[in-house]
Amino acid sequence: MLSISDKAQDILCKHKSNNDFVRITVKSGGCAGMTYDANIVTDKGTDDKIVYRNGEITVITDDASLPYLHGLEIDYSNDLISAGFRFNNRSNESSCGCGGSFSVTGFPQASNEGMSCGS
């Protein structure tokens, strides 16, 4: 389903408590139409699905986001210009130049009129 690099796992472990979850969802936004949204949460919703479990890291998502997570690779970069988590998915049809948003074929697309990266 998805994978998380060792570096990203290390960073996540430093920012969460033992029983927290990493919740990844997909929302409308960015210049390509959709973005990944990740948060550390304390509770798993009744409709949330576990999509990844390895050591101290458990990733959950909702039904609407589930199809978009297939093939997702999460990494962490500490370069000077844009340090942070990187979401790479080869299943995506395209992504914006900065990699902050993406689009896929065969899924409903949100209107991205007036949006830009970070929207």
Residue pairs with C-beta under 8 A, 6 or more apart in sequence:
1 51
1 52
1 69
1 70
1 72
2 24
2 51
2 52
2 59
2 69
2 70
2 71
2 72
2 73
2 74
3 52
3 72
3 73
3 74
4 12
4 52
4 54
4 57
4 59
4 73
4 74
4 75
5 73
5 74
5 75
5 76
7 75
7 76
8 74
8 75
8 76
8 85
9 54
9 55
9 57
10 76
11 76
11 85
12 22
12 40
12 57
13 55
13 56
13 57
15 40
16 22
16 40
16 56
17 42
18 56
19 42
20 40
20 41
20 42
21 40
21 41
21 42
21 43
21 44
21 48
21 58
21 59
21 60
22 38
22 39
22 40
22 41
22 57
22 58
22 59
22 60
23 38
23 39
23 40
23 41
23 48
23 59
23 60
23 61
24 36
24 37
24 38
24 51
24 59
24 60
24 61
24 65
24 69
24 72
25 36
25 37
25 61
25 62
25 64
25 65
26 34
26 35
26 36
26 37
26 64
26 65
26 68
26 69
27 34
27 35
27 37
28 34
28 35
28 110
28 112
28 115
29 35
29 101
29 110
29 112
29 115
29 118
29 119
30 96
30 100
30 101
30 102
30 112
30 115
30 116
30 117
30 118
30 119
31 96
31 101
31 112
31 115
31 116
31 117
32 94
32 95
32 96
32 101
32 102
32 103
32 112
33 101
33 102
33 103
33 109
33 110
33 112
34 68
34 101
34 102
34 103
34 104
34 109
34 110
35 100
35 101
35 102
36 68
36 72
36 87
36 102
38 74
38 85
38 87
41 60
44 50
44 60
45 60
45 62
47 62
47 63
48 60
48 61
48 62
49 60
49 61
49 62
49 63
49 66
50 58
50 59
50 60
51 59
51 60
51 61
51 66
51 69
52 58
52 59
53 59
61 69
67 107
68 89
68 104
68 107
69 89
70 89
70 91
71 89
71 90
71 91
72 87
72 88
72 89
73 87
73 88
73 89
73 90
74 85
74 86
74 87
74 88
75 85
75 86
75 88
76 84
76 85
76 86
77 83
77 84
77 86
82 98
86 99
87 99
88 99
89 102
91 104
92 102
92 103
92 104
93 102
93 103
93 104
93 105
94 102
94 103
95 101
95 102
95 103
96 102
96 117
98 117
100 117
100 118
101 117
103 109
